[in-house]
Amino acid sequence: MRVELTLGDITRQAVDAIVNAANSSLLGGGGVDGAIHRAAGPALLAECQEVRRAKWPDGLPVGLAVATGAGGLPCRWVIHTVGPNRHAGQTDPALLRSCFTQSLRVADQLDARSVAFPAVSAGVYGWAAQDVAQAAAAALATAQTDVELVRFVLFGPRTMDAFGKVFES
């Protein structure tokens, strides 16, 4: 598996799948989640509403992942995962690792070979970028996956530096 780190906008990634740092409602929100929903358009919201109706009426649990189409995005799929919210007392790193491993599991189910991830839970959910990078690295190190390219699309230089330090070692 090849790992890339880049600063940029995850909604512009021409990969098989992008990962959405979603909230449990799957209906959009702020940060990465809101940006993905805005860029994808109403088709994404409609698919997320159907996922809620058919499979997760109470919302997607923390650490799990589910896929939808990508609406108007340049990728084929959006894999939605709900990261733990440190501010709400969700401090178990295993939940954070699960976001990455479960997203890769879903990518394999889709036969996706390239996946772009944001720094799940590093924003408003209060996790330090270094902790997120360590959880991601641990998940990738143990993942049994056919994904060939994992690209971390990071929002700012501090997050990029944190990921760079973890993935260099």
TIDREN-910416 format. One record per residue (C-alpha): residue number from 1; x, y, z. Coordinates in nm, 2 decimals. Layout:
N
{pos->NUM | xx->X | yy->Y | zz->Z}
...
//
This chain:
169
{pos->1 | xx->0.00 | yy->0.00 | zz->0.00}
{pos->2 | xx->0.13 | yy->0.34 | zz->-0.09}
{pos->3 | xx->0.06 | yy->0.63 | zz->0.15}
{pos->4 | xx->0.05 | yy->0.99 | zz->0.04}
{pos->5 | xx->0.01 | yy->1.31 | zz->0.25}
{pos->6 | xx->-0.11 | yy->1.63 | zz->0.09}
{pos->7 | xx->-0.26 | yy->1.96 | zz->0.18}
{pos->8 | xx->-0.58 | yy->2.02 | zz->0.00}
{pos->9 | xx->-0.95 | yy->1.99 | zz->-0.05}
{pos->10 | xx->-1.08 | yy->1.63 | zz->-0.01}
{pos->11 | xx->-1.38 | yy->1.72 | zz->-0.23}
{pos->12 | xx->-1.14 | yy->1.76 | zz->-0.53}
{pos->13 | xx->-0.97 | yy->1.42 | zz->-0.50}
{pos->14 | xx->-1.00 | yy->1.20 | zz->-0.81}
{pos->15 | xx->-0.98 | yy->0.87 | zz->-0.62}
{pos->16 | xx->-1.22 | yy->0.57 | zz->-0.60}
{pos->17 | xx->-1.35 | yy->0.68 | zz->-0.26}
{pos->18 | xx->-1.32 | yy->0.96 | zz->-0.02}
{pos->19 | xx->-1.38 | yy->0.92 | zz->0.35}
{pos->20 | xx->-1.62 | yy->1.16 | zz->0.52}
{pos->21 | xx->-1.56 | yy->1.25 | zz->0.88}
{pos->22 | xx->-1.94 | yy->1.24 | zz->0.93}
{pos->23 | xx->-2.16 | yy->1.30 | zz->1.23}
{pos->24 | xx->-2.38 | yy->1.01 | zz->1.33}
{pos->25 | xx->-2.69 | yy->1.16 | zz->1.16}
{pos->26 | xx->-2.51 | yy->1.13 | zz->0.82}
{pos->27 | xx->-2.71 | yy->1.44 | zz->0.71}
{pos->28 | xx->-2.42 | yy->1.69 | zz->0.68}
{pos->29 | xx->-2.27 | yy->1.92 | zz->0.93}
{pos->30 | xx->-1.97 | yy->2.14 | zz->0.96}
{pos->31 | xx->-1.61 | yy->2.10 | zz->0.86}
{pos->32 | xx->-1.52 | yy->1.82 | zz->0.62}
{pos->33 | xx->-1.87 | yy->1.67 | zz->0.65}
{pos->34 | xx->-2.04 | yy->2.00 | zz->0.54}
{pos->35 | xx->-1.79 | yy->2.06 | zz->0.26}
{pos->36 | xx->-1.85 | yy->1.71 | zz->0.12}
{pos->37 | xx->-2.22 | yy->1.75 | zz->0.14}
{pos->38 | xx->-2.21 | yy->2.09 | zz->-0.03}
{pos->39 | xx->-1.98 | yy->1.97 | zz->-0.31}
{pos->40 | xx->-2.17 | yy->1.65 | zz->-0.37}
{pos->41 | xx->-2.51 | yy->1.81 | zz->-0.40}
{pos->42 | xx->-2.85 | yy->1.68 | zz->-0.31}
{pos->43 | xx->-2.79 | yy->1.33 | zz->-0.44}
{pos->44 | xx->-2.56 | yy->1.26 | zz->-0.15}
{pos->45 | xx->-2.81 | yy->1.38 | zz->0.11}
{pos->46 | xx->-3.08 | yy->1.16 | zz->-0.05}
{pos->47 | xx->-2.86 | yy->0.85 | zz->-0.03}
{pos->48 | xx->-2.77 | yy->0.93 | zz->0.33}
{pos->49 | xx->-3.13 | yy->0.97 | zz->0.42}
{pos->50 | xx->-3.20 | yy->0.63 | zz->0.27}
{pos->51 | xx->-2.91 | yy->0.47 | zz->0.47}
{pos->52 | xx->-3.07 | yy->0.62 | zz->0.78}
{pos->53 | xx->-3.41 | yy->0.49 | zz->0.69}
{pos->54 | xx->-3.30 | yy->0.14 | zz->0.59}
{pos->55 | xx->-3.01 | yy->0.06 | zz->0.81}
{pos->56 | xx->-2.92 | yy->0.31 | zz->1.08}
{pos->57 | xx->-3.24 | yy->0.48 | zz->1.19}
{pos->58 | xx->-3.07 | yy->0.60 | zz->1.52}
{pos->59 | xx->-2.76 | yy->0.71 | zz->1.34}
{pos->60 | xx->-2.43 | yy->0.55 | zz->1.24}
{pos->61 | xx->-2.24 | yy->0.44 | zz->1.56}
{pos->62 | xx->-1.89 | yy->0.58 | zz->1.63}
{pos->63 | xx->-1.61 | yy->0.38 | zz->1.47}
{pos->64 | xx->-1.82 | yy->0.23 | zz->1.20}
{pos->65 | xx->-1.84 | yy->0.31 | zz->0.83}
{pos->66 | xx->-2.09 | yy->0.30 | zz->0.55}
{pos->67 | xx->-2.07 | yy->0.39 | zz->0.18}
{pos->68 | xx->-2.29 | yy->0.59 | zz->-0.06}
{pos->69 | xx->-2.25 | yy->0.72 | zz->-0.41}
{pos->70 | xx->-2.06 | yy->1.05 | zz->-0.45}
{pos->71 | xx->-2.31 | yy->1.28 | zz->-0.61}
{pos->72 | xx->-2.13 | yy->1.55 | zz->-0.80}
{pos->73 | xx->-1.78 | yy->1.47 | zz->-0.66}
{pos->74 | xx->-1.50 | yy->1.34 | zz->-0.88}
{pos->75 | xx->-1.48 | yy->1.01 | zz->-0.69}
{pos->76 | xx->-1.71 | yy->0.71 | zz->-0.72}
{pos->77 | xx->-1.81 | yy->0.67 | zz->-0.35}
{pos->78 | xx->-1.81 | yy->0.85 | zz->-0.02}
{pos->79 | xx->-1.73 | yy->0.63 | zz->0.28}
{pos->80 | xx->-1.89 | yy->0.79 | zz->0.59}
{pos->81 | xx->-1.73 | yy->0.72 | zz->0.93}
{pos->82 | xx->-1.81 | yy->0.87 | zz->1.26}
{pos->83 | xx->-1.51 | yy->0.96 | zz->1.47}
{pos->84 | xx->-1.51 | yy->0.98 | zz->1.84}
{pos->85 | xx->-1.57 | yy->1.31 | zz->2.00}
{pos->86 | xx->-1.31 | yy->1.38 | zz->2.26}
{pos->87 | xx->-1.51 | yy->1.67 | zz->2.40}
{pos->88 | xx->-1.80 | yy->1.42 | zz->2.47}
{pos->89 | xx->-1.57 | yy->1.19 | zz->2.66}
{pos->90 | xx->-1.50 | yy->0.95 | zz->2.37}
{pos->91 | xx->-1.13 | yy->0.92 | zz->2.44}
{pos->92 | xx->-1.06 | yy->0.55 | zz->2.34}
{pos->93 | xx->-0.80 | yy->0.54 | zz->2.06}
{pos->94 | xx->-0.94 | yy->0.21 | zz->1.95}
{pos->95 | xx->-1.26 | yy->0.39 | zz->1.84}
{pos->96 | xx->-1.04 | yy->0.63 | zz->1.63}
{pos->97 | xx->-0.84 | yy->0.34 | zz->1.48}
{pos->98 | xx->-1.17 | yy->0.17 | zz->1.40}
{pos->99 | xx->-1.27 | yy->0.46 | zz->1.18}
{pos->100 | xx->-0.98 | yy->0.39 | zz->0.95}
{pos->101 | xx->-1.00 | yy->0.01 | zz->0.96}
{pos->102 | xx->-1.37 | yy->0.01 | zz->0.90}
{pos->103 | xx->-1.34 | yy->0.26 | zz->0.62}
{pos->104 | xx->-1.08 | yy->0.03 | zz->0.45}
{pos->105 | xx->-1.31 | yy->-0.27 | zz->0.50}
{pos->106 | xx->-1.59 | yy->-0.08 | zz->0.32}
{pos->107 | xx->-1.35 | yy->0.02 | zz->0.05}
{pos->108 | xx->-1.27 | yy->-0.35 | zz->-0.01}
{pos->109 | xx->-1.64 | yy->-0.43 | zz->-0.03}
{pos->110 | xx->-1.66 | yy->-0.16 | zz->-0.30}
{pos->111 | xx->-1.35 | yy->-0.29 | zz->-0.48}
{pos->112 | xx->-1.20 | yy->0.06 | zz->-0.43}
{pos->113 | xx->-0.82 | yy->0.07 | zz->-0.49}
{pos->114 | xx->-0.76 | yy->0.44 | zz->-0.39}
{pos->115 | xx->-0.90 | yy->0.61 | zz->-0.09}
{pos->116 | xx->-0.86 | yy->0.97 | zz->0.04}
{pos->117 | xx->-0.90 | yy->1.03 | zz->0.42}
{pos->118 | xx->-0.93 | yy->1.35 | zz->0.62}
{pos->119 | xx->-0.78 | yy->1.37 | zz->0.97}
{pos->120 | xx->-1.09 | yy->1.21 | zz->1.12}
{pos->121 | xx->-1.18 | yy->1.37 | zz->1.46}
{pos->122 | xx->-0.89 | yy->1.62 | zz->1.45}
{pos->123 | xx->-1.11 | yy->1.92 | zz->1.41}
{pos->124 | xx->-1.41 | yy->2.01 | zz->1.61}
{pos->125 | xx->-1.41 | yy->1.66 | zz->1.78}
{pos->126 | xx->-1.10 | yy->1.77 | zz->1.97}
{pos->127 | xx->-0.84 | yy->1.50 | zz->1.89}
{pos->128 | xx->-0.48 | yy->1.61 | zz->1.85}
{pos->129 | xx->-0.36 | yy->1.57 | zz->1.49}
{pos->130 | xx->-0.07 | yy->1.36 | zz->1.62}
{pos->131 | xx->-0.31 | yy->1.12 | zz->1.79}
{pos->132 | xx->-0.52 | yy->1.09 | zz->1.48}
{pos->133 | xx->-0.21 | yy->1.02 | zz->1.27}
{pos->134 | xx->-0.09 | yy->0.75 | zz->1.51}
{pos->135 | xx->-0.43 | yy->0.59 | zz->1.50}
{pos->136 | xx->-0.43 | yy->0.60 | zz->1.13}
{pos->137 | xx->-0.08 | yy->0.46 | zz->1.10}
{pos->138 | xx->-0.17 | yy->0.17 | zz->1.34}
{pos->139 | xx->-0.48 | yy->0.09 | zz->1.14}
{pos->140 | xx->-0.29 | yy->0.09 | zz->0.81}
{pos->141 | xx->-0.01 | yy->-0.13 | zz->0.96}
{pos->142 | xx->-0.26 | yy->-0.40 | zz->1.06}
{pos->143 | xx->-0.52 | yy->-0.37 | zz->0.78}
{pos->144 | xx->-0.59 | yy->-0.67 | zz->0.56}
{pos->145 | xx->-0.69 | yy->-0.47 | zz->0.25}
{pos->146 | xx->-0.66 | yy->-0.46 | zz->-0.13}
{pos->147 | xx->-0.65 | yy->-0.08 | zz->-0.13}
{pos->148 | xx->-0.34 | yy->0.03 | zz->-0.31}
{pos->149 | xx->-0.33 | yy->0.40 | zz->-0.24}
{pos->150 | xx->-0.42 | yy->0.58 | zz->0.08}
{pos->151 | xx->-0.40 | yy->0.96 | zz->0.05}
{pos->152 | xx->-0.44 | yy->1.17 | zz->0.36}
{pos->153 | xx->-0.58 | yy->1.51 | zz->0.25}
{pos->154 | xx->-0.50 | yy->1.74 | zz->0.53}
{pos->155 | xx->-0.64 | yy->2.09 | zz->0.59}
{pos->156 | xx->-0.35 | yy->2.29 | zz->0.74}
{pos->157 | xx->0.03 | yy->2.29 | zz->0.79}
{pos->158 | xx->0.01 | yy->2.18 | zz->1.16}
{pos->159 | xx->-0.19 | yy->1.88 | zz->1.07}
{pos->160 | xx->0.04 | yy->1.80 | zz->0.78}
{pos->161 | xx->0.34 | yy->1.83 | zz->1.01}
{pos->162 | xx->0.19 | yy->1.59 | zz->1.26}
{pos->163 | xx->0.11 | yy->1.33 | zz->1.00}
{pos->164 | xx->0.45 | yy->1.38 | zz->0.84}
{pos->165 | xx->0.63 | yy->1.30 | zz->1.17}
{pos->166 | xx->0.42 | yy->0.99 | zz->1.24}
{pos->167 | xx->0.44 | yy->0.85 | zz->0.88}
{pos->168 | xx->0.81 | yy->0.92 | zz->0.85}
{pos->169 | xx->0.89 | yy->0.69 | zz->1.14}
//
